[in-house]
Amino acid sequence: MNAAELKLLIFRKIDLLEENKLQEIYGILLNYINGQKNIDDWGSLTEEQKQGILDAISEIDSGKGISHEKVISKFRKKYSHV
């Protein structure tokens, strides 16, 4: 499969997605593209920043995180009248 065929196949799959899935795929794509550009960012962080990120990952892994849906719902309720 050449690049043009692959792009068409990807487009067709994406075109069939519901809006929420489309937004999710867009976020994943941006994260992937930006991650490729900023691969060396970790090395430029201070030890305190690195530890903060590692601590946050540990909290999420232990179930202490708040889901994206809950955060969005909270702020939609809070600012829906604005």
N, CA, C and O atoms as CSV, one atom per row, in Angstrom:
chain,resi,resn,atom,element,x,y,z
A,1,MET,N,N,0.853,-1.170,0.000
A,1,MET,CA,C,0.000,0.000,0.000
A,1,MET,C,C,0.904,1.240,0.000
A,1,MET,O,O,1.801,1.367,0.833
A,2,ASN,N,N,0.655,2.132,-0.932
A,2,ASN,CA,C,1.478,3.344,-1.002
A,2,ASN,C,C,0.896,4.427,-0.094
A,2,ASN,O,O,-0.166,4.236,0.499
A,3,ALA,N,N,1.580,5.551,0.014
A,3,ALA,CA,C,1.184,6.630,0.916
A,3,ALA,C,C,-0.193,7.191,0.579
A,3,ALA,O,O,-0.986,7.455,1.482
A,4,ALA,N,N,-0.486,7.375,-0.700
A,4,ALA,CA,C,-1.783,7.923,-1.110
A,4,ALA,C,C,-2.924,6.977,-0.706
A,4,ALA,O,O,-3.963,7.429,-0.226
A,5,GLU,N,N,-2.731,5.687,-0.896
A,5,GLU,CA,C,-3.754,4.705,-0.524
A,5,GLU,C,C,-3.960,4.679,0.990
A,5,GLU,O,O,-5.089,4.586,1.471
A,6,LEU,N,N,-2.871,4.761,1.722
A,6,LEU,CA,C,-2.943,4.762,3.183
A,6,LEU,C,C,-3.672,6.002,3.698
A,6,LEU,O,O,-4.500,5.903,4.603
A,7,LYS,N,N,-3.369,7.162,3.127
A,7,LYS,CA,C,-4.049,8.400,3.525
A,7,LYS,C,C,-5.551,8.307,3.253
A,7,LYS,O,O,-6.358,8.734,4.079
A,8,LEU,N,N,-5.921,7.760,2.117
A,8,LEU,CA,C,-7.332,7.613,1.770
A,8,LEU,C,C,-8.026,6.660,2.739
A,8,LEU,O,O,-9.143,6.928,3.180
A,9,LEU,N,N,-7.381,5.568,3.066
A,9,LEU,CA,C,-7.941,4.600,4.007
A,9,LEU,C,C,-8.136,5.239,5.387
A,9,LEU,O,O,-9.178,5.059,6.019
A,10,ILE,N,N,-7.145,5.971,5.839
A,10,ILE,CA,C,-7.251,6.664,7.132
A,10,ILE,C,C,-8.381,7.689,7.088
A,10,ILE,O,O,-9.187,7.759,8.015
A,11,PHE,N,N,-8.447,8.472,6.036
A,11,PHE,CA,C,-9.511,9.468,5.897
A,11,PHE,C,C,-10.881,8.807,5.968
A,11,PHE,O,O,-11.770,9.309,6.657
A,12,ARG,N,N,-11.063,7.711,5.281
A,12,ARG,CA,C,-12.363,7.045,5.257
A,12,ARG,C,C,-12.753,6.536,6.645
A,12,ARG,O,O,-13.912,6.637,7.048
A,13,LYS,N,N,-11.782,5.993,7.366
A,13,LYS,CA,C,-12.061,5.515,8.737
A,13,LYS,C,C,-12.445,6.685,9.632
A,13,LYS,O,O,-13.413,6.597,10.387
A,14,ILE,N,N,-11.698,7.774,9.555
A,14,ILE,CA,C,-11.951,8.944,10.385
A,14,ILE,C,C,-13.286,9.587,10.028
A,14,ILE,O,O,-14.009,10.054,10.907
A,15,ASP,N,N,-13.606,9.609,8.755
A,15,ASP,CA,C,-14.838,10.247,8.288
A,15,ASP,C,C,-16.090,9.585,8.858
A,15,ASP,O,O,-17.138,10.225,8.943
A,16,LEU,N,N,-15.999,8.336,9.243
A,16,LEU,CA,C,-17.152,7.604,9.780
A,16,LEU,C,C,-17.323,7.762,11.291
A,16,LEU,O,O,-18.319,7.302,11.849
A,17,LEU,N,N,-16.373,8.402,11.952
A,17,LEU,CA,C,-16.423,8.519,13.411
A,17,LEU,C,C,-17.473,9.519,13.878
A,17,LEU,O,O,-17.768,10.502,13.199
A,18,GLU,N,N,-18.029,9.240,15.061
A,18,GLU,CA,C,-18.917,10.194,15.719
A,18,GLU,C,C,-18.057,11.347,16.237
A,18,GLU,O,O,-16.839,11.215,16.361
A,19,GLU,N,N,-18.700,12.478,16.538
A,19,GLU,CA,C,-17.959,13.694,16.901
A,19,GLU,C,C,-17.036,13.483,18.100
A,19,GLU,O,O,-15.887,13.925,18.072
A,20,ASN,N,N,-17.516,12.817,19.152
A,20,ASN,CA,C,-16.664,12.642,20.337
A,20,ASN,C,C,-15.432,11.790,20.028
A,20,ASN,O,O,-14.345,12.062,20.537
A,21,LYS,N,N,-15.598,10.774,19.207
A,21,LYS,CA,C,-14.453,9.942,18.812
A,21,LYS,C,C,-13.513,10.717,17.888
A,21,LYS,O,O,-12.296,10.545,17.943
A,22,LEU,N,N,-14.080,11.560,17.052
A,22,LEU,CA,C,-13.277,12.377,16.153
A,22,LEU,C,C,-12.395,13.331,16.963
A,22,LEU,O,O,-11.214,13.499,16.661
A,23,GLN,N,N,-12.971,13.948,17.981
A,23,GLN,CA,C,-12.194,14.845,18.835
A,23,GLN,C,C,-11.094,14.084,19.568
A,23,GLN,O,O,-9.987,14.595,19.737
A,24,GLU,N,N,-11.398,12.871,19.999
A,24,GLU,CA,C,-10.415,12.046,20.693
A,24,GLU,C,C,-9.243,11.693,19.765
A,24,GLU,O,O,-8.079,11.787,20.154
A,25,ILE,N,N,-9.567,11.294,18.559
A,25,ILE,CA,C,-8.532,10.957,17.573
A,25,ILE,C,C,-7.675,12.178,17.253
A,25,ILE,O,O,-6.458,12.069,17.106
A,26,TYR,N,N,-8.315,13.340,17.147
A,26,TYR,CA,C,-7.575,14.572,16.880
A,26,TYR,C,C,-6.563,14.833,18.001
A,26,TYR,O,O,-5.412,15.179,17.736
A,27,GLY,N,N,-6.995,14.667,19.242
A,27,GLY,CA,C,-6.091,14.857,20.376
A,27,GLY,C,C,-4.939,13.868,20.352
A,27,GLY,O,O,-3.793,14.234,20.610
A,28,ILE,N,N,-5.241,12.630,20.046
A,28,ILE,CA,C,-4.197,11.597,19.976
A,28,ILE,C,C,-3.200,11.931,18.873
A,28,ILE,O,O,-1.990,11.804,19.060
A,29,LEU,N,N,-3.712,12.354,17.733
A,29,LEU,CA,C,-2.848,12.703,16.608
A,29,LEU,C,C,-1.933,13.877,16.958
A,29,LEU,O,O,-0.734,13.845,16.682
A,30,LEU,N,N,-2.516,14.915,17.572
A,30,LEU,CA,C,-1.697,16.068,17.973
A,30,LEU,C,C,-0.638,15.669,18.989
A,30,LEU,O,O,0.511,16.101,18.895
A,31,ASN,N,N,-1.020,14.844,19.962
A,31,ASN,CA,C,-0.051,14.382,20.954
A,31,ASN,C,C,1.077,13.602,20.292
A,31,ASN,O,O,2.244,13.758,20.651
A,32,TYR,N,N,0.728,12.773,19.333
A,32,TYR,CA,C,1.742,11.998,18.628
A,32,TYR,C,C,2.687,12.906,17.853
A,32,TYR,O,O,3.907,12.765,17.940
A,33,ILE,N,N,2.120,13.834,17.099
A,33,ILE,CA,C,2.943,14.736,16.285
A,33,ILE,C,C,3.811,15.612,17.180
A,33,ILE,O,O,5.011,15.746,16.941
A,34,ASN,N,N,3.217,16.206,18.203
A,34,ASN,CA,C,3.977,17.074,19.105
A,34,ASN,C,C,5.002,16.289,19.902
A,34,ASN,O,O,6.083,16.797,20.202
A,35,GLY,N,N,4.668,15.056,20.245
A,35,GLY,CA,C,5.611,14.208,20.977
A,35,GLY,C,C,6.839,13.896,20.148
A,35,GLY,O,O,7.942,13.781,20.684
A,36,GLN,N,N,6.661,13.760,18.866
A,36,GLN,CA,C,7.787,13.492,17.986
A,36,GLN,C,C,8.715,14.698,17.911
A,36,GLN,O,O,9.928,14.540,17.777
A,37,LYS,N,N,8.157,15.894,17.995
A,37,LYS,CA,C,8.957,17.112,17.901
A,37,LYS,C,C,9.690,17.417,19.190
A,37,LYS,O,O,10.802,17.944,19.171
A,38,ASN,N,N,9.060,17.082,20.326
A,38,ASN,CA,C,9.578,17.497,21.623
A,38,ASN,C,C,10.128,16.328,22.429
A,38,ASN,O,O,9.955,16.273,23.646
A,39,ILE,N,N,10.773,15.417,21.769
A,39,ILE,CA,C,11.263,14.212,22.416
A,39,ILE,C,C,12.311,14.513,23.488
A,39,ILE,O,O,12.468,13.736,24.429
A,40,ASP,N,N,13.026,15.626,23.358
A,40,ASP,CA,C,14.081,15.948,24.311
A,40,ASP,C,C,13.620,16.854,25.444
A,40,ASP,O,O,14.446,17.278,26.253
A,41,ASP,N,N,12.343,17.162,25.530
A,41,ASP,CA,C,11.848,18.056,26.574
A,41,ASP,C,C,12.110,17.528,27.976
A,41,ASP,O,O,12.390,18.316,28.880
A,42,TRP,N,N,12.028,16.222,28.183
A,42,TRP,CA,C,12.252,15.643,29.507
A,42,TRP,C,C,13.632,16.044,30.035
A,42,TRP,O,O,13.773,16.372,31.213
A,43,GLY,N,N,14.621,16.019,29.192
A,43,GLY,CA,C,15.985,16.360,29.607
A,43,GLY,C,C,16.146,17.807,30.019
A,43,GLY,O,O,17.074,18.138,30.756
A,44,SER,N,N,15.259,18.678,29.558
A,44,SER,CA,C,15.376,20.094,29.892
A,44,SER,C,C,14.622,20.463,31.171
A,44,SER,O,O,14.700,21.606,31.621
A,45,LEU,N,N,13.893,19.509,31.763
A,45,LEU,CA,C,13.165,19.777,32.996
A,45,LEU,C,C,14.089,19.727,34.206
A,45,LEU,O,O,15.111,19.042,34.197
A,46,THR,N,N,13.708,20.470,35.253
A,46,THR,CA,C,14.473,20.393,36.508
A,46,THR,C,C,14.122,19.082,37.195
A,46,THR,O,O,13.135,18.436,36.843
A,47,GLU,N,N,14.923,18.693,38.166
A,47,GLU,CA,C,14.631,17.467,38.920
A,47,GLU,C,C,13.300,17.591,39.649
A,47,GLU,O,O,12.557,16.615,39.756
A,48,GLU,N,N,12.995,18.786,40.150
A,48,GLU,CA,C,11.727,19.018,40.841
A,48,GLU,C,C,10.545,18.816,39.878
A,48,GLU,O,O,9.542,18.205,40.249
A,49,GLN,N,N,10.661,19.322,38.659
A,49,GLN,CA,C,9.600,19.150,37.663
A,49,GLN,C,C,9.432,17.676,37.304
A,49,GLN,O,O,8.309,17.177,37.220
A,50,LYS,N,N,10.546,16.984,37.095
A,50,LYS,CA,C,10.481,15.557,36.771
A,50,LYS,C,C,9.802,14.780,37.893
A,50,LYS,O,O,8.956,13.923,37.639
A,51,GLN,N,N,10.176,15.084,39.139
A,51,GLN,CA,C,9.597,14.378,40.272
A,51,GLN,C,C,8.106,14.663,40.388
A,51,GLN,O,O,7.327,13.773,40.729
A,52,GLY,N,N,7.705,15.900,40.105
A,52,GLY,CA,C,6.286,16.239,40.128
A,52,GLY,C,C,5.495,15.432,39.113
A,52,GLY,O,O,4.390,14.974,39.405
A,53,ILE,N,N,6.044,15.260,37.944
A,53,ILE,CA,C,5.383,14.463,36.900
A,53,ILE,C,C,5.308,13.001,37.315
A,53,ILE,O,O,4.268,12.359,37.158
A,54,LEU,N,N,6.407,12.474,37.843
A,54,LEU,CA,C,6.418,11.078,38.289
A,54,LEU,C,C,5.441,10.852,39.435
A,54,LEU,O,O,4.771,9.820,39.483
A,55,ASP,N,N,5.352,11.808,40.357
A,55,ASP,CA,C,4.395,11.714,41.462
A,55,ASP,C,C,2.958,11.710,40.937
A,55,ASP,O,O,2.119,10.943,41.409
A,56,ALA,N,N,2.686,12.570,39.960
A,56,ALA,CA,C,1.344,12.638,39.375
A,56,ALA,C,C,0.988,11.322,38.679
A,56,ALA,O,O,-0.146,10.853,38.788
A,57,ILE,N,N,1.927,10.735,37.981
A,57,ILE,CA,C,1.695,9.447,37.320
A,57,ILE,C,C,1.388,8.379,38.353
A,57,ILE,O,O,0.482,7.568,38.161
A,58,SER,N,N,2.135,8.373,39.447
A,58,SER,CA,C,1.897,7.396,40.523
A,58,SER,C,C,0.508,7.557,41.120
A,58,SER,O,O,-0.169,6.567,41.399
A,59,GLU,N,N,0.077,8.810,41.320
A,59,GLU,CA,C,-1.257,9.054,41.863
A,59,GLU,C,C,-2.342,8.542,40.913
A,59,GLU,O,O,-3.319,7.928,41.341
A,60,ILE,N,N,-2.155,8.803,39.640
A,60,ILE,CA,C,-3.134,8.332,38.654
A,60,ILE,C,C,-3.166,6.809,38.627
A,60,ILE,O,O,-4.238,6.205,38.593
A,61,ASP,N,N,-1.984,6.188,38.643
A,61,ASP,CA,C,-1.918,4.727,38.621
A,61,ASP,C,C,-2.567,4.100,39.849
A,61,ASP,O,O,-3.068,2.978,39.778
A,62,SER,N,N,-2.564,4.813,40.975
A,62,SER,CA,C,-3.163,4.278,42.197
A,62,SER,C,C,-4.644,4.642,42.330
A,62,SER,O,O,-5.259,4.381,43.364
A,63,GLY,N,N,-5.217,5.247,41.278
A,63,GLY,CA,C,-6.640,5.541,41.259
A,63,GLY,C,C,-7.038,6.863,41.884
A,63,GLY,O,O,-8.222,7.088,42.131
A,64,LYS,N,N,-6.088,7.741,42.146
A,64,LYS,CA,C,-6.385,9.021,42.779
A,64,LYS,C,C,-6.702,10.124,41.777
A,64,LYS,O,O,-6.965,11.259,42.176
A,65,GLY,N,N,-6.684,9.817,40.507
A,65,GLY,CA,C,-6.935,10.827,39.481
A,65,GLY,C,C,-8.423,11.106,39.305
A,65,GLY,O,O,-9.269,10.376,39.823
A,66,ILE,N,N,-8.729,12.159,38.575
A,66,ILE,CA,C,-10.096,12.524,38.238
A,66,ILE,C,C,-10.231,12.381,36.727
A,66,ILE,O,O,-9.397,12.872,35.965
A,67,SER,N,N,-11.285,11.707,36.310
A,67,SER,CA,C,-11.444,11.459,34.876
A,67,SER,C,C,-11.690,12.760,34.119
A,67,SER,O,O,-12.204,13.734,34.668
A,68,HIS,N,N,-11.316,12.747,32.866
A,68,HIS,CA,C,-11.526,13.887,31.977
A,68,HIS,C,C,-13.009,14.257,31.936
A,68,HIS,O,O,-13.367,15.434,31.975
A,69,GLU,N,N,-13.857,13.244,31.857
A,69,GLU,CA,C,-15.291,13.473,31.773
A,69,GLU,C,C,-15.816,14.221,33.000
A,69,GLU,O,O,-16.641,15.125,32.867
A,70,LYS,N,N,-15.340,13.847,34.199
A,70,LYS,CA,C,-15.790,14.521,35.420
A,70,LYS,C,C,-15.328,15.974,35.454
A,70,LYS,O,O,-16.085,16.856,35.857
A,71,VAL,N,N,-14.111,16.223,35.041
A,71,VAL,CA,C,-13.593,17.598,35.034
A,71,VAL,C,C,-14.377,18.455,34.053
A,71,VAL,O,O,-14.786,19.566,34.389
A,72,ILE,N,N,-14.587,17.953,32.855
A,72,ILE,CA,C,-15.328,18.701,31.841
A,72,ILE,C,C,-16.752,18.953,32.309
A,72,ILE,O,O,-17.267,20.059,32.149
A,73,SER,N,N,-17.395,17.942,32.884
A,73,SER,CA,C,-18.758,18.092,33.372
A,73,SER,C,C,-18.837,19.176,34.442
A,73,SER,O,O,-19.749,20.003,34.429
A,74,LYS,N,N,-17.893,19.171,35.355
A,74,LYS,CA,C,-17.858,20.170,36.427
A,74,LYS,C,C,-17.783,21.587,35.858
A,74,LYS,O,O,-18.532,22.469,36.277
A,75,PHE,N,N,-16.890,21.798,34.917
A,75,PHE,CA,C,-16.703,23.134,34.376
A,75,PHE,C,C,-17.820,23.546,33.418
A,75,PHE,O,O,-18.111,24.734,33.284
A,76,ARG,N,N,-18.436,22.590,32.761
A,76,ARG,CA,C,-19.594,22.921,31.913
A,76,ARG,C,C,-20.751,23.400,32.783
A,76,ARG,O,O,-21.449,24.353,32.436
A,77,LYS,N,N,-20.947,22.729,33.916
A,77,LYS,CA,C,-22.011,23.157,34.838
A,77,LYS,C,C,-21.707,24.527,35.411
A,77,LYS,O,O,-22.585,25.383,35.520
A,78,LYS,N,N,-20.447,24.722,35.774
A,78,LYS,CA,C,-20.044,25.978,36.408
A,78,LYS,C,C,-20.167,27.168,35.450
A,78,LYS,O,O,-20.567,28.256,35.865
A,79,TYR,N,N,-19.829,26.969,34.191
A,79,TYR,CA,C,-19.782,28.086,33.241
A,79,TYR,C,C,-20.892,28.042,32.186
A,79,TYR,O,O,-20.850,28.814,31.228
A,80,SER,N,N,-21.864,27.174,32.335
A,80,SER,CA,C,-22.919,27.061,31.337
A,80,SER,C,C,-23.808,28.313,31.265
A,80,SER,O,O,-24.410,28.589,30.228
A,81,HIS,N,N,-23.885,29.047,32.341
A,81,HIS,CA,C,-24.733,30.240,32.382
A,81,HIS,C,C,-23.995,31.504,31.971
A,81,HIS,O,O,-24.594,32.578,31.913
A,82,VAL,N,N,-22.716,31.393,31.688
A,82,VAL,CA,C,-21.902,32.573,31.345
A,82,VAL,C,C,-22.078,32.954,29.899
A,82,VAL,O,O,-21.471,33.920,29.437
